[in-house]
């Protein structure tokens, strides 16, 4: 399944379930500060609007930094992360005030 198809299916389900709006953000969590800073550089170079911020308490990660990206930029950002072999903890989004996993590792690998 292509990343674009996965993203379109997600958007359809999210729209139908009202779980996420295109103006919401996807949070990328990391296990190392080095990987967070590397991702920040890569995404800024790709002109993706990012917000580097502290990792929320409810997300267990080895790094205190996380990056918010617009949901609309998820496909390109996840492709950059995958292509550049950046190690991440996971993708998360806010549902009813709680961060939940956005895509499991296996789902991201199958997007190739």
Secondary structure, DSSP 8 states (H G I E B T S, - for coil): --HHHHHHHHHHHHHHHT---TTSEEEEE-S-HHHHHHHHHHHHHTT--EEEEE--TTS--S-SEEEEEEGGGHHHHHHHHHHTT---SEEEEEETTEEEEEE-HHHHHHT-
